Amino acid sequence: MAQLNTTELDFDRIKRNLINYFKRADGPFKDWDFQGSGLNHLMDLLAYNTHYNAILAHSSMNEAFLDSAQKRANVVSHAKSLGYVPSSKTGAVARLNITFQRTNQATSYTMPAGTKFSSTVGTKTYIFTTLDSHTVQVVDNQFVFNNIDVIQGESKTQTFTVDNSFNQRFVINDSNIDTSTLSVIVYDSLTATTGITYTKFSTLAGINENSAVYYLHENTDGKYEVTFGNGVFGAKPRSSGRVETKFNITAGQEANGANVFSYADTLSNLTIVSVTTVSSSAGGADPENNASIKFNAPLNFTAQDRAVTSSDYKALIKGNIQGLEDVLAWGGETENNPSYGTVYICAKPIGADVLTDPQKDLILAFLTTKKMIGVTPVIVDATFTYLKFVITFRYDQNATSLTAGQLAEKIQVAIDKYNAEELNNFNAHFRHSRFVNELDNADRAILSTIADVQAYKNVDLNVNDPDERVINFGFQIAGRIDQTASMIIETKSGGTSGFRENGYTVVLEDAPIDGDLEKRRVYTRRGTLDDEGAVVIENINAGFLYPAEGRLVLENLTPDTDVNISVTVRPASLDVYTDKRNILQIDRQGSTISGTSELLAGGVGSGSAGIVGSSGGVSGGSTGGGGGGGGSY
């Protein structure tokens, strides 16, 4: 007897399976023409109904699990069962020094919480406010406030009446809330002037019927709601009382990067003298997306609100400190110089490369109640290794109307996509074959792509500071230890070759050391030749290069001015791996792209076009043989 295939989801296949079932040898419809009779409409109806129900059942099963759920309401619900609350929008934080001139005889002054400052990012102006009050004493007739943190956003208040109905929830109606600024005050009556400040619930430990805690959740509408205890796990507000919620409304990620601030308030008995920026605004973030919730919720549950293992530190920081793109933690015992009892933490904030001082202070303060006694958390900055490429591609001119320059633009888009999806986070590795495949698939006309890989790192050199500087590439550098040619391909500062030392433009190079199979000597030579055309060595003792370790040690360098240089090498492998806090990024602007056309039908011709950084401009190119032409971008 024929059996129906019950696993199909495709409409046409479902219909075909139904027809085959009805045409079974022992059935009454075995000789019917289903396409030419009214039964075709019946098959359409049955197939549609089956298809609809199959999709519904499939979707329902997907939405039943955190890993496969797609609707945000379901993702949030699953996370809630793990005790995880998705992050809201987060205001960017900056650190300022503020000086006021005294206009009366006061010997001290308190700058209140909510004092306003403004800054412009792009074309938009944002308000930043102090979260706490600060008091200083007068000095030289001035009040000087140093290292004051201000957060982007403006305060808003929403008040509710308590009726103690079953499961009463207090929904905050603004989706731009920054929940990290939320304060909840409960009053016993509608007219009471004194209330109790409730704290956000974090753990059941010590919770009883009198605990002044509130619970925060994201509801199915994407709004945050506040609930209270039932008189067993947390205090229950009195009926006919009121709940007052205060919070900041923020622009989130948009306000990152503000670096010039102005006083925007009217404090009495003061005249503003100056506002200087200690740390530009950073840490602003948009609401946590589904992918992040799926990743963080299980880790946060596993950590159980205590920091013991390195994964606990990562989970707790990522789940509770907003505005972070990625977090890495490792024990000090794994360092080359072991530091027992130390946990190193490295985080990449949203919209910036390294954490600001306010962000570091926030993380350390949070970990105070989570870490084990005797363990010292230390925050270190992320380091970056930049990849740049010499890319050449061949394309079938007969398969496209696009010029070589336009195809190169498509390759640029593919590079950006690979960088965003595969790199730019900790523990990410560059896979050459996967990268080239992305470039090949940028357009159907592209036949092949070659991508030569180079890597560089930036290092600051300071005047009259010859102290040792260690540059860890994190991968083996290409070349034999005894080769005469330099393994350092290029030295640049500010986009130009070399840097100034002792009045001359110099570059870094390296050479073998007789009898040493571990390191090579690094020296500086002048970028210009002497009168006889010979190379001039400026500093023979500029450091050492350890190719197998991927480590460059610079010393005894005294540039004429403070300068940031980039040092370029070639990785020994096409696949590039990094360690610990090193992050890989692609420098598309420093890469070059060139293309050559072929006519696969009717002859072969060639022409070339290239992109060098973002030089812009499209112009005509050359045509060869009987083939197509190129262009230049």
C-alpha positions as CSV (number, residue, x, y, z in Angstrom):
1,M,0.0,0.0,0.0
2,A,1.3,3.5,-0.9
3,Q,2.4,5.7,1.9
4,L,2.2,9.5,2.1
5,N,5.5,11.3,2.7
6,T,4.7,13.3,5.8
7,T,7.9,15.3,6.0
8,E,7.5,17.5,2.9
9,L,7.1,21.3,3.3
10,D,7.2,22.3,-0.4
11,F,3.7,22.8,-1.9
12,D,4.4,21.2,-5.3
13,R,6.0,18.1,-3.7
14,I,3.1,17.8,-1.3
15,K,0.6,17.9,-4.2
16,R,2.6,15.3,-6.2
17,N,2.8,13.0,-3.2
18,L,-1.0,13.3,-2.8
19,I,-1.6,12.5,-6.4
20,N,0.7,9.5,-6.3
21,Y,-1.2,8.3,-3.2
22,F,-4.5,8.5,-5.0
23,K,-3.1,6.7,-8.0
24,R,-2.1,3.7,-6.1
25,A,-2.8,0.4,-7.8
26,D,-5.5,-0.7,-5.4
27,G,-7.3,2.7,-5.3
28,P,-10.4,3.9,-7.3
29,F,-8.5,6.8,-8.9
30,K,-5.6,4.9,-10.4
31,D,-6.6,5.7,-14.0
32,W,-7.7,9.3,-13.5
33,D,-6.2,12.3,-15.2
34,F,-5.7,14.6,-12.2
35,Q,-4.5,17.5,-14.2
36,G,-7.4,17.5,-16.7
37,S,-10.3,17.0,-14.2
38,G,-12.0,18.6,-11.3
39,L,-9.8,16.5,-9.0
40,N,-7.0,19.0,-9.7
41,H,-8.7,21.6,-7.7
42,L,-9.3,19.1,-4.9
43,M,-5.6,18.3,-4.9
44,D,-4.7,22.0,-4.7
45,L,-7.0,22.4,-1.7
46,L,-5.6,19.4,0.1
47,A,-2.0,20.4,-0.7
48,Y,-2.6,23.9,0.5
49,N,-4.1,22.8,3.7
50,T,-1.3,20.3,4.3
51,H,1.3,22.9,3.4
52,Y,-0.2,25.5,5.7
53,N,-0.4,23.1,8.7
54,A,3.1,21.8,8.0
55,I,4.6,25.3,8.0
56,L,2.6,26.2,11.2
57,A,3.8,23.1,13.0
58,H,7.4,23.6,11.8
59,S,7.4,27.2,12.9
60,S,5.8,26.3,16.3
61,M,8.5,23.8,17.0
62,N,11.2,26.3,16.0
63,E,9.7,28.9,18.3
64,A,9.6,26.5,21.2
65,F,13.4,26.5,21.7
66,L,15.7,29.4,22.4
67,D,18.3,28.4,19.7
68,S,15.8,28.3,16.9
69,A,13.2,30.9,17.9
70,Q,13.0,33.9,15.5
71,K,10.2,36.1,17.0
72,R,11.6,38.4,19.6
73,A,8.8,37.8,22.0
74,N,9.6,34.1,22.1
75,V,13.4,34.7,22.3
76,V,12.8,37.0,25.3
77,S,10.4,34.5,26.9
78,H,12.9,31.7,26.7
79,A,15.6,34.0,28.1
80,K,13.3,35.0,31.0
81,S,13.1,31.3,32.0
82,L,16.9,31.5,32.4
83,G,16.7,34.6,34.5
84,Y,18.0,36.9,31.8
85,V,16.7,40.3,31.0
86,P,17.7,41.7,27.5
87,S,19.7,45.0,27.6
88,S,17.8,48.1,26.7
89,K,19.2,51.1,24.9
90,T,22.2,52.5,26.8
91,G,23.3,56.1,27.0
92,A,26.9,57.0,26.0
93,V,29.1,58.1,28.9
94,A,31.8,60.8,28.8
95,R,34.1,62.0,31.5
96,L,34.6,65.8,32.0
97,N,36.6,68.3,34.0
98,I,34.4,71.4,34.8
99,T,35.5,74.7,36.3
100,F,33.0,77.3,37.7
101,Q,33.8,80.8,38.9
102,R,32.4,81.6,42.4
103,T,30.0,84.6,42.5
104,N,29.3,84.6,46.2
105,Q,31.1,83.8,49.4
106,A,30.3,80.1,49.6
107,T,33.3,77.9,50.6
108,S,31.9,74.7,49.0
109,Y,29.5,73.9,46.2
110,T,27.4,70.8,45.3
111,M,26.8,70.2,41.6
112,P,23.5,68.4,41.7
113,A,22.6,65.2,39.8
114,G,21.0,66.0,36.5
115,T,23.3,68.9,35.6
116,K,23.1,69.3,31.9
117,F,25.8,69.5,29.2
118,S,25.5,69.4,25.5
119,S,27.6,68.0,22.6
120,T,27.2,67.5,18.9
121,V,27.9,64.3,16.9
122,G,27.5,64.8,13.2
123,T,24.6,67.2,12.8
124,K,22.7,66.2,15.9
125,T,23.0,67.8,19.4
126,Y,22.7,65.6,22.5
127,I,22.1,66.4,26.1
128,F,24.4,64.7,28.7
129,T,23.6,64.8,32.4
130,T,25.3,64.0,35.7
131,L,23.9,60.9,37.4
132,D,25.2,61.8,40.9
133,S,25.8,65.0,42.9
134,H,29.4,66.1,43.5
135,T,30.7,68.5,46.2
136,V,34.1,70.4,46.1
137,Q,35.7,73.1,48.1
138,V,36.6,76.5,46.7
139,V,40.2,77.0,45.4
140,D,41.4,80.4,44.2
141,N,37.8,81.5,44.0
142,Q,36.9,78.6,41.7
143,F,35.0,75.3,42.1
144,V,36.9,72.6,40.1
145,F,35.1,69.3,39.4
146,N,37.5,66.7,38.0
147,N,36.6,63.4,36.3
148,I,32.9,63.9,36.4
149,D,30.9,61.2,34.4
150,V,28.0,62.4,32.3
151,I,25.5,60.1,30.5
152,Q,23.6,61.0,27.4
153,G,19.9,61.2,27.9
154,E,17.2,63.3,29.5
155,S,15.3,62.4,32.6
156,K,11.6,61.3,32.5
157,T,9.2,60.3,35.2
158,Q,6.2,57.9,35.0
159,T,3.9,57.3,37.9
160,F,1.5,54.4,38.6
161,T,-1.3,53.7,41.1
162,V,-1.2,50.4,43.0
163,D,-4.4,48.5,43.1
164,N,-3.0,45.1,44.1
165,S,-4.9,43.4,41.4
166,F,-3.7,39.9,40.5
167,N,-0.3,40.1,38.8
168,Q,-0.4,43.8,38.4
169,R,2.4,45.1,36.1
170,F,3.7,48.6,35.7
171,V,4.6,49.1,32.0
172,I,7.1,51.8,31.1
173,N,5.7,53.2,27.9
174,D,8.9,54.6,26.3
175,S,10.9,52.2,24.2
176,N,14.0,54.5,24.4
177,I,14.5,53.9,28.1
178,D,18.0,53.2,29.5
179,T,17.2,50.7,32.2
180,S,20.6,51.2,33.8
181,T,19.3,54.6,35.0
182,L,16.0,53.3,36.3
183,S,15.0,54.2,39.9
184,V,11.8,52.9,41.5
185,I,10.3,54.6,44.6
186,V,7.2,53.2,46.3
187,Y,4.9,55.5,48.3
188,D,2.2,54.2,50.7
189,S,-0.4,56.6,49.5
190,L,-1.1,58.9,46.5
191,T,-0.3,62.0,48.6
192,A,2.7,60.7,50.5
193,T,5.9,62.7,50.1
194,T,8.3,60.1,51.6
195,G,8.8,56.8,49.9
196,I,11.1,53.8,49.8
197,T,13.6,53.3,47.1
198,Y,13.5,49.7,45.7
199,T,16.5,48.0,44.2
200,K,16.5,45.7,41.2
201,F,16.3,42.0,42.0
202,S,19.5,40.1,41.3
203,T,19.5,36.9,43.5
204,L,17.2,35.0,45.8
205,A,19.8,35.0,48.5
206,G,18.6,36.9,51.5
207,I,15.2,37.8,49.9
208,N,12.2,37.7,52.3
209,E,8.7,39.2,52.7
210,N,10.2,42.6,53.6
211,S,12.8,43.0,50.9
212,A,12.4,46.2,48.9
213,V,13.1,44.8,45.5
214,Y,11.5,45.1,42.1
215,Y,11.6,42.7,39.1
216,L,12.3,44.0,35.6
217,H,11.1,42.2,32.4
218,E,10.7,42.9,28.7
219,N,7.1,42.1,27.7
220,T,5.7,40.8,24.4
221,D,5.3,44.4,23.0
222,G,9.0,45.1,23.6
223,K,8.3,47.4,26.5
224,Y,9.9,47.1,29.9
225,E,7.7,46.4,32.9
226,V,8.2,46.5,36.6
227,T,6.7,44.0,39.1
228,F,7.0,43.5,42.8
229,G,7.1,40.7,45.3
230,N,4.0,38.8,46.6
231,G,4.8,39.3,50.2
232,V,6.9,36.1,50.3
233,F,9.7,36.8,47.8
234,G,9.9,40.6,48.1
235,A,7.7,43.2,49.7
236,K,4.2,43.8,48.3
237,P,3.3,47.5,47.8
238,R,0.3,48.8,49.8
239,S,-2.9,49.1,47.9
240,S,-3.8,52.7,46.8
241,G,-0.2,53.6,47.0
242,R,1.8,54.9,44.1
243,V,4.9,53.8,42.2
244,E,7.2,56.5,40.8
245,T,9.7,55.4,38.1
246,K,12.5,57.8,36.9
247,F,14.7,57.0,34.0
248,N,16.7,58.4,31.1
249,I,15.5,58.5,27.5
250,T,18.5,58.0,25.4
251,A,19.6,58.0,21.7
252,G,21.8,54.9,22.3
253,Q,24.6,54.3,19.9
254,E,24.1,57.6,18.0
255,A,25.7,59.6,20.7
256,N,29.0,57.8,20.8
257,G,32.1,59.9,19.9
258,A,31.1,63.2,21.4
259,N,34.3,65.0,22.4
260,V,33.5,68.7,22.7
261,F,31.1,69.7,25.5
262,S,29.3,72.9,26.5
263,Y,27.6,73.8,29.8
264,A,23.8,73.7,29.2
265,D,22.3,74.4,32.6
266,T,21.6,77.4,35.0
267,L,23.2,76.6,38.3
268,S,22.9,79.5,40.8
269,N,25.8,81.6,42.0
270,L,28.1,80.2,39.4
271,T,29.7,81.3,36.2
272,I,31.1,78.6,33.9
273,V,34.8,78.9,33.1
274,S,35.6,75.8,31.1
275,V,34.5,72.3,30.2
276,T,37.3,70.0,29.1
277,T,36.9,66.4,27.9
278,V,38.8,63.7,29.7
279,S,37.1,60.8,27.8
280,S,35.0,61.1,24.7
281,S,31.5,59.6,24.9
282,A,31.4,55.8,24.4
283,G,29.4,52.8,25.4
284,G,26.1,53.9,23.9
285,A,24.2,51.0,22.5
286,D,20.9,50.0,20.9
287,P,18.6,47.4,22.4
288,E,20.1,43.9,22.6
289,N,19.3,41.9,19.4
290,N,18.0,38.3,19.2
291,A,21.4,36.8,18.4
292,S,23.0,38.4,21.4
293,I,20.2,37.3,23.7
294,K,20.6,33.7,22.5
295,F,24.3,33.8,23.2
296,N,24.3,35.6,26.5
297,A,21.2,34.1,28.3
298,P,22.6,30.5,28.7
299,L,26.1,31.8,29.7
300,N,24.5,34.1,32.3
301,F,22.5,31.2,33.7
302,T,25.6,29.0,33.9
303,A,27.5,31.7,35.8
304,Q,24.9,31.8,38.6
305,D,25.7,35.4,39.5
306,R,29.2,34.6,40.6
307,A,32.6,35.0,38.9
308,V,34.8,31.9,39.3
309,T,35.9,30.8,35.9
310,S,37.0,33.0,33.0
311,S,33.7,32.1,31.2
312,D,31.8,33.4,34.3
313,Y,33.6,36.7,34.0
314,K,32.8,37.0,30.3
315,A,29.1,36.0,30.8
316,L,28.5,38.4,33.8
317,I,30.2,41.3,32.2
318,K,28.5,40.8,28.8
319,G,25.1,40.3,30.4
320,N,25.2,43.2,32.9
321,I,27.5,45.9,31.4
322,Q,25.8,47.4,28.4
323,G,27.5,48.9,25.4
324,L,30.0,46.1,24.9
325,E,30.5,44.3,21.5
326,D,32.7,41.5,22.8
327,V,34.4,40.4,26.0
328,L,37.4,38.2,26.7
329,A,38.7,37.0,30.1
330,W,41.6,34.7,31.0
331,G,43.6,33.7,34.1
332,G,47.0,35.3,34.9
333,E,48.5,31.9,35.2
334,T,48.4,31.5,31.4
335,E,50.6,34.5,30.8
336,N,54.3,34.2,29.8
337,N,55.1,35.7,33.1
338,P,52.4,34.0,35.3
339,S,50.4,36.3,37.6
340,Y,48.5,34.0,40.0
341,G,45.3,35.4,41.5
342,T,44.8,37.7,38.6
343,V,42.0,37.7,36.0
344,Y,42.7,39.7,32.9
345,I,39.7,41.2,31.2
346,C,39.6,42.7,27.7
347,A,36.5,44.2,26.2
348,K,35.7,45.9,22.9
349,P,33.0,48.6,23.2
350,I,30.5,49.4,20.6
351,G,31.6,52.2,18.4
352,A,35.2,52.3,19.7
353,D,38.4,50.2,19.9
354,V,39.2,50.5,23.6
355,L,37.2,51.1,26.8
356,T,37.0,54.5,28.3
357,D,38.0,55.1,31.9
358,P,34.3,55.4,33.0
359,Q,33.6,52.0,31.4
360,K,36.6,50.4,33.1
361,D,35.5,51.8,36.5
362,L,32.0,50.5,35.9
363,I,33.2,47.0,35.1
364,L,35.5,46.9,38.2
365,A,32.8,48.2,40.5
366,F,30.4,45.5,39.2
367,L,32.9,42.7,39.7
368,T,33.5,43.7,43.4
369,T,30.5,41.8,44.6
370,K,30.9,38.9,42.1
371,K,34.5,37.8,42.3
372,M,36.1,35.5,44.8
373,I,38.2,36.8,47.7
374,G,41.8,37.1,46.8
375,V,41.2,37.4,43.0
376,T,42.2,40.7,41.4
377,P,40.5,41.7,38.1
378,V,42.8,43.7,35.7
379,I,41.4,45.4,32.6
380,V,43.7,45.6,29.6
381,D,43.1,47.3,26.3
382,A,42.5,45.3,23.1
383,T,45.2,45.4,20.5
384,F,44.6,45.3,16.8
385,T,46.3,43.6,13.8
386,Y,45.2,45.0,10.5
387,L,45.2,43.0,7.3
388,K,45.6,44.6,3.9
389,F,45.6,42.9,0.5
390,V,46.8,43.1,-3.0
391,I,43.8,41.7,-4.8
392,T,43.8,40.8,-8.5
393,F,40.7,39.3,-10.2
394,R,39.8,38.1,-13.7
395,Y,36.3,38.4,-15.1
396,D,34.3,37.3,-18.1
397,Q,33.5,40.5,-20.0
398,N,30.8,38.6,-22.0
399,A,28.9,37.9,-18.7
400,T,28.5,41.4,-17.5
401,S,27.9,45.0,-18.6
402,L,29.8,46.3,-15.6
403,T,33.2,47.8,-15.9
404,A,36.2,46.5,-14.0
405,G,35.9,49.5,-11.6
406,Q,32.3,48.6,-10.9
407,L,33.2,45.0,-10.2
408,A,36.0,46.2,-7.9
409,E,33.3,48.2,-6.0
410,K,31.4,44.9,-5.5
411,I,34.5,43.3,-4.2
412,Q,34.8,46.1,-1.7
413,V,31.3,45.4,-0.5
414,A,32.3,41.7,-0.1
415,I,35.4,42.6,1.9
416,D,33.3,44.8,4.3
417,K,30.8,41.9,4.7
418,Y,33.6,39.4,5.5
419,N,35.2,41.8,8.0
420,A,31.9,42.4,9.8
421,E,30.8,38.8,9.9
422,E,34.0,36.9,10.4
423,L,36.5,39.3,12.1
424,N,36.5,42.3,14.4
425,N,36.0,40.2,17.6
426,F,38.2,38.2,19.9
427,N,39.3,34.7,18.9
428,A,38.3,35.4,15.3
429,H,40.6,33.9,12.6
430,F,41.1,34.9,9.0
431,R,40.4,32.0,6.6
432,H,42.0,32.8,3.3
433,S,39.9,30.3,1.2
434,R,36.7,31.5,2.7
435,F,37.7,35.1,2.1
436,V,38.6,34.5,-1.5
437,N,35.3,32.6,-2.0
438,E,33.4,35.7,-0.8
439,L,35.3,37.8,-3.4
440,D,34.6,35.3,-6.2
441,N,30.9,35.4,-5.3
442,A,30.7,39.2,-5.4
443,D,29.5,38.9,-9.0
444,R,28.8,36.0,-11.4
445,A,31.2,37.5,-14.0
446,I,34.2,37.1,-11.7
447,L,36.2,34.1,-12.7
448,S,39.0,34.0,-10.2
449,T,40.6,36.0,-7.4
450,I,44.0,36.2,-5.9
451,A,44.5,37.9,-2.6
452,D,48.1,38.5,-1.3
453,V,48.0,39.0,2.5
454,Q,50.0,41.5,4.5
455,A,49.5,42.5,8.1
456,Y,50.5,45.6,10.1
457,K,50.3,46.9,13.7
458,N,50.5,50.4,15.0
459,V,52.8,51.6,17.7
460,D,53.4,54.9,19.4
461,L,56.9,56.3,19.5
462,N,57.6,59.2,21.9
463,V,60.3,61.9,21.9
464,N,63.2,61.1,24.3
465,D,61.6,57.8,25.4
466,P,63.7,54.9,24.2
467,D,62.0,52.4,26.5
468,E,61.3,48.9,25.1
469,R,58.1,48.5,23.1
470,V,56.8,45.0,22.3
471,I,54.6,44.4,19.3
472,N,52.9,40.9,19.3
473,F,51.5,40.0,15.9
474,G,50.2,36.7,17.2
475,F,51.4,34.7,14.2
476,Q,54.6,33.5,12.6
477,I,56.2,35.9,10.2
478,A,57.1,34.7,6.7
479,G,60.8,34.2,5.7
480,R,63.9,32.3,6.8
481,I,65.7,33.4,9.9
482,D,68.9,33.7,7.9
483,Q,67.6,35.5,4.8
484,T,69.3,38.7,3.9
485,A,66.1,40.5,2.8
486,S,64.2,42.3,5.5
487,M,61.1,40.6,6.9
488,I,59.6,44.1,7.7
489,I,58.0,45.1,4.5
490,E,57.1,48.6,5.2
491,T,57.2,51.4,7.8
492,K,54.7,54.3,7.7
493,S,53.7,57.2,9.7
494,G,50.6,59.2,8.8
495,G,50.2,57.4,5.5
496,T,53.8,58.3,4.3
497,S,56.9,56.1,4.3
498,G,59.1,56.2,7.3
499,F,59.4,58.6,10.3
500,R,61.8,61.3,11.3
501,E,64.8,60.5,13.6
502,N,67.8,62.7,14.1
503,G,66.7,65.0,11.3
504,Y,66.4,62.2,8.7
505,T,63.5,60.2,7.3
506,V,64.1,56.6,8.4
507,V,62.5,53.2,8.0
508,L,62.7,50.0,10.0
509,E,64.4,47.0,8.5
510,D,65.9,43.7,9.9
511,A,68.8,41.5,9.2
512,P,70.1,38.1,10.4
513,I,72.4,37.7,13.3
514,D,75.3,35.2,12.7
515,G,74.8,32.0,14.7
516,D,71.4,33.1,16.1
517,L,68.4,31.0,14.9
518,E,65.8,32.7,17.0
519,K,65.9,36.4,16.4
520,R,67.0,39.0,13.9
521,R,68.5,42.5,14.5
522,V,66.3,45.5,13.8
523,Y,67.8,48.8,12.6
524,T,66.7,52.1,11.1
525,R,68.1,53.2,7.8
526,R,67.6,56.5,6.0
527,G,64.9,56.6,3.4
528,T,67.4,58.5,1.1
529,L,70.7,57.3,-0.1
530,D,74.1,59.0,0.4
531,D,76.0,60.8,-2.3
532,E,77.5,57.5,-3.5
533,G,74.1,55.8,-3.6
534,A,74.7,53.7,-0.6
535,V,72.3,52.8,2.2
536,V,72.9,54.7,5.4
537,I,72.3,53.0,8.7
538,E,71.0,55.5,11.3
539,N,70.4,53.2,14.4
540,I,72.0,49.8,14.3
541,N,70.4,48.8,17.7
542,A,66.7,49.5,17.2
543,G,65.5,46.1,18.6
544,F,65.0,42.5,17.6
545,L,62.5,40.5,15.5
546,Y,61.4,37.0,16.6
547,P,59.8,35.6,13.4
548,A,58.7,32.3,14.8
549,E,56.9,34.0,17.7
550,G,55.6,36.9,15.7
551,R,57.1,39.3,18.1
552,L,58.9,42.6,17.4
553,V,60.8,44.4,20.2
554,L,61.7,48.0,19.5
555,E,64.1,49.9,21.7
556,N,66.5,52.9,21.6
557,L,64.3,54.8,19.2
558,T,64.2,58.5,19.7
559,P,62.0,60.1,17.0
560,D,62.1,63.9,16.4
561,T,58.4,64.2,17.4
562,D,55.8,62.0,19.0
563,V,54.6,59.7,16.2
564,N,52.4,56.7,15.5
565,I,54.0,54.3,13.1
566,S,52.7,51.2,11.3
567,V,54.9,48.2,10.8
568,T,54.0,45.8,8.0
569,V,55.0,42.1,7.7
570,R,53.8,39.1,5.7
571,P,52.2,36.2,7.7
572,A,53.9,32.8,7.2
573,S,50.4,31.2,6.6
574,L,47.6,32.4,4.4
575,D,45.3,31.7,7.3
576,V,46.0,34.3,10.1
577,Y,45.5,33.4,13.7
578,T,45.8,35.7,16.7
579,D,46.0,35.2,20.5
580,K,44.1,36.5,23.5
581,R,43.3,40.2,23.2
582,N,44.5,40.7,19.6
583,I,41.7,41.6,17.2
584,L,41.9,41.2,13.4
585,Q,40.5,43.9,11.2
586,I,40.7,44.4,7.4
587,D,42.0,47.7,6.2
588,R,40.1,48.1,3.0
589,Q,41.4,51.6,2.4
590,G,45.0,50.3,2.5
591,S,44.3,47.4,0.1
592,T,44.5,47.5,-3.7
593,I,42.2,45.9,-6.2
594,S,42.8,45.4,-9.9
595,G,40.9,43.4,-12.5
596,T,41.6,41.9,-15.9
597,S,38.9,41.1,-18.4
598,E,38.5,38.0,-20.6
599,L,36.2,37.1,-23.5
600,L,35.4,33.5,-23.0
601,A,33.3,33.4,-26.2
602,G,34.9,34.7,-29.4
603,G,38.4,35.2,-28.2
604,V,40.4,36.4,-25.3
605,G,41.3,40.0,-24.6
606,S,42.6,41.8,-21.6
607,G,42.4,45.1,-19.9
608,S,43.0,46.2,-16.4
609,A,41.4,48.3,-13.7
610,G,42.3,48.9,-10.1
611,I,41.3,50.5,-6.9
612,V,44.0,51.9,-4.7
613,G,42.5,52.6,-1.3
614,S,39.6,55.0,-1.9
615,S,41.2,57.1,-4.6
616,G,38.0,57.4,-6.5
617,G,37.2,58.4,-10.0
618,V,36.4,56.2,-13.0
619,S,38.3,56.5,-16.2
620,G,38.8,54.5,-19.4
621,G,41.3,51.6,-19.7
622,S,43.0,49.6,-22.4
623,T,41.8,46.9,-24.6
624,G,43.9,44.0,-25.8
625,G,43.7,41.4,-28.6
626,G,40.2,40.6,-29.6
627,G,38.9,41.0,-26.1
628,G,37.3,43.4,-23.9
629,G,38.4,46.6,-22.3
630,G,39.2,47.5,-18.8
631,G,38.7,50.6,-16.7
632,S,40.3,52.2,-13.8
633,Y,38.7,53.1,-10.5
